[in-house]
Amino acid sequence: MRMTYSALTMGDPAGIGGEIAAKAWQALRVNGPAFVAIADPTWLAAYAPVKIISHPGEARFADAVPVIPIKLARAVTPGAPDPANAAATIASIKHAVSLTMQGATNAVVTNPIAKSVLQATGFPHPGHTEFLAALTGASGREIMMLASPMLRVVPVTIHVSLRTALDQLTTQAIIGAARTTHRALIADFGISAPRLAIAGLNPHAGESGRMGIEEHTLIVPAIEALRAEEISVTGPHPPDTMFTESARRTYDAAICMYHDQALIPLKTLDMWGGVNVTLGLPIVRTSPDHGTAFNIAGRNLADPSSLIAALCMAAEIASRRC
């Protein structure tokens, strides 16, 4: 059977992307899942043996990291991000998406980027999620899920300030996030009858309006609409208790109102097993659930567990979509 590959992007080359890619290859080279790196081969060769290829069909994963070359503008100093290399970081993402849209690779797995470095060069997107949606023609439909064996969470609002998140939060946004999550749990995660838990916004889920009214004005109408569609939902749940071990057993994914409400419990429970999955795209995309870690770059301290989990999850989702 022909081996399938995920397209692994370079990320910010001054971060830990090269190191964790090399460690992931070492862990997966015999039994996979396999990947093709879209990166500068000279940069990646500092971490692992590489083989330059022009197409995934030429790859021999067990022998070396197969690399489709993207040239960096300047030599990399680990821990010192350089805006001159932002164009190569962006080109790596674009090429990975193009390969996957064409069917040459089965998924895109993205190494961490430094958003501020890219945005300093005019990059207009808040983050990977929105950029990938634009590249695949899915803008407005993208949903960010953080998933691990312990918990799955979906924030309704993502890469905006808390003040802006409150302005962006609407009943329709909650409904849209829940619908997309429900479909993905069936199609991508193999859960035939998904159960969703909807978080409240305010302390104690508003405590009957004494601590805020958004539960009644925004969230309850969304829950009622979802139930009318026969989607299994509960809530609004007090955010300070819905992530306990016993509570987590009652649902398959938690729909949260803003970024940190979702990501704090996930990263606290399973920082190195967590995977960022973009729902609502026509392609499979996953990513490790951590950043560039400039502070430890080049010191052989990076843990590849989250990238390995992202590669494994990408392969699993892609196999279900076949």
VOVO-447523 format. One line per field, with one value per residue (C-alpha): chain; x, y, z. Coordinates in nm, 3 decimals. Layout:
mol [A/...]
X [X/...]
Y [Y/...]
Z [Z/...]
***
This chain:
mol [A/A/A/A/A/A/A/A/A/A/A/A/A/A/A/A/A/A/A/A/A/A/A/A/A/A/A/A/A/A/A/A/A/A/A/A/A/A/A/A/A/A/A/A/A/A/A/A/A/A/A/A/A/A/A/A/A/A/A/A/A/A/A/A/A/A/A/A/A/A/A/A/A/A/A/A/A/A/A/A/A/A/A/A/A/A/A/A/A/A/A/A/A/A/A/A/A/A/A/A/A/A/A/A/A/A/A/A/A/A/A/A/A/A/A/A/A/A/A/A/A/A/A/A/A/A/A/A/A/A/A/A/A/A/A/A/A/A/A/A/A/A/A/A/A/A/A/A/A/A/A/A/A/A/A/A/A/A/A/A/A/A/A/A/A/A/A/A/A/A/A/A/A/A/A/A/A/A/A/A/A/A/A/A/A/A/A/A/A/A/A/A/A/A/A/A/A/A/A/A/A/A/A/A/A/A/A/A/A/A/A/A/A/A/A/A/A/A/A/A/A/A/A/A/A/A/A/A/A/A/A/A/A/A/A/A/A/A/A/A/A/A/A/A/A/A/A/A/A/A/A/A/A/A/A/A/A/A/A/A/A/A/A/A/A/A/A/A/A/A/A/A/A/A/A/A/A/A/A/A/A/A/A/A/A/A/A/A/A/A/A/A/A/A/A/A/A/A/A/A/A/A/A/A/A/A/A/A/A/A/A/A/A/A/A/A/A/A/A/A/A/A]
X [0.000/0.129/0.243/0.058/0.219/0.123/0.281/0.473/0.543/0.862/0.711/0.939/1.287/1.431/1.198/1.188/1.020/1.333/1.420/1.075/1.044/1.370/1.263/0.922/1.090/1.314/1.011/0.795/1.042/0.977/0.601/0.482/0.267/0.496/0.543/0.714/0.876/0.825/1.137/1.488/1.691/2.010/1.828/1.665/1.989/2.124/1.875/1.830/1.938/1.741/1.664/1.558/1.259/1.031/0.713/0.587/0.586/0.968/0.991/1.158/1.060/1.258/1.588/1.577/1.338/1.198/1.216/1.052/1.280/1.181/1.485/1.536/1.655/1.908/2.091/1.904/2.014/1.807/1.597/1.636/1.344/1.425/1.152/1.365/1.265/0.893/0.835/0.976/0.756/0.449/0.558/0.594/0.233/0.104/0.286/0.169/-0.191/-0.150/-0.012/-0.297/-0.567/-0.426/-0.431/-0.054/-0.049/-0.329/-0.309/-0.132/0.051/0.187/0.490/0.454/0.482/0.547/0.248/0.413/0.712/0.488/0.259/0.560/0.608/0.244/0.090/-0.280/-0.413/-0.450/-0.302/-0.268/-0.638/-0.758/-0.477/-0.557/-0.925/-0.835/-0.605/-0.871/-1.166/-1.330/-1.307/-1.583/-1.630/-1.308/-1.335/-1.042/-1.058/-0.797/-0.809/-0.638/-0.732/-0.849/-1.055/-1.177/-1.255/-1.377/-1.361/-1.637/-1.417/-1.047/-0.754/-0.896/-0.880/-1.126/-1.305/-1.342/-1.449/-1.745/-1.850/-1.811/-2.002/-2.347/-2.612/-2.541/-2.168/-2.235/-2.474/-2.223/-1.937/-2.152/-2.284/-1.935/-1.807/-2.096/-2.029/-1.655/-1.700/-1.899/-1.693/-1.341/-1.346/-1.583/-1.832/-2.176/-2.382/-2.176/-2.255/-2.172/-2.140/-2.191/-2.000/-2.145/-1.972/-1.997/-1.898/-2.140/-2.296/-2.448/-2.619/-2.972/-2.876/-2.710/-2.361/-2.450/-2.732/-2.548/-2.641/-3.009/-2.976/-2.712/-2.635/-2.970/-3.126/-2.835/-2.888/-3.259/-3.190/-2.937/-3.175/-3.439/-3.191/-3.161/-2.802/-2.727/-2.628/-2.626/-2.561/-2.487/-2.242/-2.048/-1.698/-1.526/-1.674/-1.731/-1.373/-1.352/-1.286/-1.644/-1.790/-1.567/-1.713/-2.054/-1.958/-1.741/-1.649/-1.692/-1.802/-1.637/-1.704/-1.349/-0.991/-0.855/-1.173/-1.102/-0.724/-0.639/-0.808/-0.680/-0.320/-0.335/-0.467/-0.257/-0.007/0.203/-0.079/-0.290/-0.343/-0.481/-0.730/-0.896/-1.254/-1.457/-1.180/-1.188/-0.852/-0.723/-0.506/-0.349/-0.073/0.109/-0.059/0.237/0.436/0.781/0.960/1.237/1.375/1.486/1.549/1.877/1.934/1.795/1.534/1.216/0.955/0.816/0.512/0.255/0.388/0.384/0.026/-0.062/0.088/-0.095/-0.426/-0.391/-0.337/-0.634/-0.871/-0.750/-0.812/-1.171/-1.233/-1.116]
Y [0.000/0.346/0.548/0.873/1.186/1.495/1.824/1.964/2.337/2.504/2.745/3.018/2.881/3.049/2.845/2.477/2.360/2.203/2.022/1.876/1.781/1.587/1.418/1.333/1.179/0.972/0.844/0.778/0.685/0.308/0.287/0.640/0.832/0.988/1.352/1.568/1.886/2.208/2.386/2.507/2.183/2.347/2.468/2.131/1.939/2.083/1.860/1.546/1.378/1.522/1.424/1.696/1.597/1.780/1.578/1.359/1.056/1.063/1.038/0.752/0.839/0.573/0.692/1.068/1.358/1.424/1.798/2.005/2.311/2.662/2.890/3.117/3.471/3.471/3.223/3.140/3.212/2.991/3.203/3.519/3.553/3.748/3.925/3.869/3.502/3.570/3.529/3.175/3.088/3.207/3.033/2.706/2.726/2.817/2.527/2.278/2.387/2.369/2.014/1.902/2.072/1.886/1.554/1.508/1.508/1.401/1.682/2.000/1.995/2.333/2.407/2.709/3.061/3.391/3.602/3.930/3.856/3.788/4.081/4.316/4.239/4.310/3.965/4.054/3.749/3.707/3.357/3.025/2.942/3.248/3.227/2.865/2.951/3.225/2.992/2.722/2.951/2.880/3.221/3.262/2.888/2.808/2.679/2.609/2.292/2.191/1.816/1.564/1.226/1.415/1.699/1.867/2.238/2.486/2.862/3.058/3.369/3.319/3.556/3.882/4.072/3.977/4.308/4.242/3.883/4.009/4.227/3.939/3.683/3.624/3.357/3.275/3.245/2.993/2.797/2.795/2.673/2.399/2.281/2.259/2.078/1.832/1.747/1.710/1.481/1.247/1.267/1.321/1.165/0.875/0.969/0.866/1.064/1.361/1.535/1.906/2.106/2.481/2.702/3.009/3.342/3.490/3.358/3.085/3.105/3.438/3.305/3.374/3.717/3.846/3.823/3.895/3.841/3.701/3.346/3.436/3.674/3.492/3.140/2.988/3.086/2.909/2.597/2.596/2.632/2.347/2.119/2.195/2.051/1.740/1.817/1.693/1.997/2.088/2.416/2.690/2.538/2.734/2.752/2.692/2.342/2.203/2.082/1.856/1.488/1.386/1.666/1.582/1.232/1.379/1.538/1.490/1.856/2.181/2.492/2.787/3.157/3.289/3.179/3.140/2.985/2.695/2.679/2.714/2.388/2.197/2.307/2.254/1.900/1.786/2.040/1.789/1.571/1.859/1.918/2.222/2.110/2.349/2.246/2.377/2.354/2.140/1.993/1.835/2.066/2.003/2.167/2.117/2.303/2.525/2.813/2.872/2.843/3.082/3.063/2.701/2.695/2.535/2.376/2.024/2.069/2.070/1.800/1.665/1.496/1.751/1.749/1.369/1.378/1.632/1.412/1.106/1.290/1.433/1.084/0.945/1.221/1.193/0.817/0.872/1.124/0.881]
Z [0.000/-0.092/0.209/0.269/0.405/0.599/0.493/0.791/0.778/0.894/1.147/1.274/1.204/1.515/1.735/1.825/1.504/1.356/1.676/1.735/1.367/1.394/1.717/1.570/1.263/1.489/1.681/1.372/1.099/1.118/1.171/1.091/1.043/0.785/0.691/0.433/0.565/0.369/0.489/0.421/0.399/0.525/0.836/0.903/0.838/1.164/1.345/1.133/0.809/0.518/0.161/-0.083/-0.296/-0.535/-0.469/-0.180/-0.411/-0.403/-0.025/0.163/0.516/0.703/0.555/0.616/0.663/0.314/0.247/-0.025/-0.018/0.084/0.105/0.405/0.339/0.621/0.840/1.159/1.515/1.748/1.981/1.771/1.527/1.212/1.011/0.700/0.720/0.757/0.381/0.392/0.692/0.501/0.179/0.370/0.488/0.143/-0.023/0.240/0.185/-0.193/-0.176/0.047/-0.159/-0.462/-0.275/-0.284/0.098/0.330/0.586/0.689/1.023/1.120/1.333/1.564/1.423/1.597/1.496/1.592/1.367/1.068/1.137/1.153/0.783/0.691/0.748/0.786/0.971/1.349/1.336/1.158/1.185/0.997/0.738/0.658/0.621/0.372/0.176/0.150/0.076/0.412/0.579/0.835/0.874/1.058/1.414/1.646/1.854/2.112/2.161/2.384/2.531/2.841/2.696/2.376/2.381/2.120/2.180/2.004/1.984/1.922/1.867/1.998/2.324/2.595/2.549/2.175/2.241/2.443/2.149/1.902/2.106/1.959/1.967/1.602/1.666/1.945/1.723/1.436/1.653/1.804/1.468/1.319/1.628/1.619/1.253/1.315/1.614/1.391/1.072/1.206/1.553/1.494/1.769/1.646/1.899/2.020/2.348/2.376/2.697/2.659/2.902/3.063/3.020/3.367/3.711/3.821/3.472/3.571/3.884/3.755/3.626/3.942/3.784/3.423/3.177/2.873/2.968/2.925/2.631/2.421/2.539/2.635/2.298/2.125/2.334/2.255/1.881/1.888/2.076/1.813/1.561/1.781/1.879/2.230/2.436/2.804/2.979/3.030/3.278/3.540/3.388/3.722/3.765/3.414/3.369/3.674/3.609/3.682/3.469/3.171/3.157/3.066/2.732/2.424/2.368/2.557/2.368/2.542/2.503/2.464/2.407/2.759/2.897/2.661/2.652/3.021/3.127/2.822/2.869/3.243/3.205/2.909/2.781/2.584/2.458/2.330/1.958/1.779/1.512/1.269/1.199/0.907/0.645/0.330/0.439/0.760/0.968/1.308/1.508/1.837/2.121/2.210/2.073/1.930/2.269/2.165/2.520/2.474/2.098/1.999/2.339/2.270/2.544/2.336/2.395/2.063/2.222/2.105/1.748/1.745/1.873/1.601/1.329/1.461/1.489/1.138/0.998/1.192/1.077/0.719/0.722/0.837/0.557/0.287]
***
